[in-house]
Amino acid sequence: MALSAKETMPVHNLPTTSLAVADDLRRAERSINTATRDIAQFLLSTLEAADAHGLSGAMSHGTVKATVASLAAQVDSQAQLAMRAHQSIERVARSLGLDESSWGGSAPKPSPAMASVELVCEA
């Protein structure tokens, strides 16, 4: 529910605003997931190309190192959104008297199990 430059956030309607914010959060999470998948694919392609052409590990070391660091940053970004932003908007919405449907509570959202998988990936 991204707003164009001509539109403004409907601040007079709190439930609608809350739902727009929650939708944007989920869109951001999907973007991070897509970017993470693309980075992982790039890493795989790089390693396969190096192997297929008999390149030494030293030649691709810098690329691999930078790509792995990028993947780690993406995982951290997802964890920040999943475990902090979701809880934050839900806490604020409840304090404003909104119910779960006002922030898209029925829509998929991350679970604590997802965070533990991400923490294993970081180790």
C-alpha positions in Angstrom: 0.0 0.0 0.0 2.8 2.4 -0.9 1.6 5.9 -1.2 2.4 8.0 -4.3 3.9 11.5 -4.0 0.4 12.9 -4.4 -1.2 10.8 -1.6 -0.8 11.4 2.1 -1.1 9.0 4.9 -4.7 8.9 6.2 -3.8 10.1 9.7 -7.4 10.8 10.6 -8.2 7.0 10.3 -5.9 5.2 12.7 -6.8 1.6 11.8 -6.2 2.4 8.1 -2.8 4.0 8.9 -1.8 1.1 11.1 -2.7 -1.4 8.3 -0.7 0.6 5.8 2.4 0.6 8.1 2.1 -3.1 8.6 1.7 -3.7 4.9 4.9 -1.7 4.2 6.8 -3.7 6.9 5.8 -7.0 5.2 6.8 -5.6 1.8 10.2 -4.6 3.2 10.6 -8.2 4.6 9.7 -9.7 1.3 12.3 -7.4 -0.4 15.0 -8.5 2.0 14.1 -12.2 1.4 14.3 -11.7 -2.3 17.6 -9.8 -2.1 19.0 -12.6 0.2 18.0 -15.2 -2.3 19.6 -13.3 -5.2 22.8 -12.8 -3.2 23.0 -16.5 -2.4 22.4 -17.3 -6.1 25.2 -14.9 -7.0 27.6 -16.6 -4.5 26.7 -20.0 -6.0 27.2 -18.8 -9.6 30.5 -17.3 -8.6 31.8 -20.5 -7.0 30.5 -22.6 -9.8 32.2 -20.4 -12.4 35.5 -20.4 -10.5 35.4 -24.2 -10.3 34.4 -24.7 -13.9 37.3 -22.5 -15.1 39.8 -23.9 -12.7 40.4 -20.6 -10.9 42.3 -20.7 -7.7 40.5 -19.9 -4.4 42.7 -16.8 -4.0 41.2 -15.3 -7.2 37.6 -15.4 -6.0 38.4 -15.0 -2.3 37.6 -11.2 -2.2 34.3 -11.7 -4.0 33.2 -14.6 -1.8 34.2 -12.8 1.4 32.2 -9.7 0.4 29.2 -11.8 -0.7 29.1 -13.8 2.5 29.3 -10.5 4.5 26.4 -9.2 2.4 24.4 -12.3 3.2 25.1 -11.8 6.9 23.9 -8.2 6.7 20.7 -9.3 5.0 20.1 -11.9 7.7 20.6 -9.3 10.4 18.2 -6.9 8.6 15.5 -9.5 8.4 16.0 -10.3 12.1 15.7 -6.6 13.0 12.4 -6.3 11.1 11.0 -9.6 12.2 11.8 -9.6 15.9 11.8 -5.9 16.7 9.7 -4.0 14.2 6.8 -6.4 14.3 6.7 -6.4 18.1 7.0 -2.7 18.1 4.1 -1.9 15.8 1.9 -4.4 17.6 2.7 -2.9 21.0 2.0 0.6 19.8 -1.2 -0.5 18.1 -2.4 -2.1 21.3 -1.6 0.9 23.3 -3.6 3.0 20.9 -6.6 0.7 21.4 -6.4 -1.0 18.0 -7.2 -4.7 17.6 -5.1 -7.2 15.7 -7.0 -6.7 12.5 -5.8 -3.1 12.4 -2.3 -4.1 11.7 -3.0 -7.1 9.6 -2.7 -9.6 12.4 -4.1 -12.4 10.2 -1.3 -11.9 7.6 1.8 -14.1 7.9 4.4 -12.8 10.2 7.7 -14.2 11.5 7.8 -16.6 14.4 10.4 -17.0 17.1 11.5 -20.2 15.4 12.5 -18.2 12.4 14.8 -16.1 14.6 16.5 -19.2 16.0 17.2 -20.5 12.4 18.7 -17.1 11.6 20.9 -17.2 14.7 22.2 -20.6 13.6 23.1 -19.2 10.2 25.1 -16.4 11.8 27.2 -18.8 13.9 
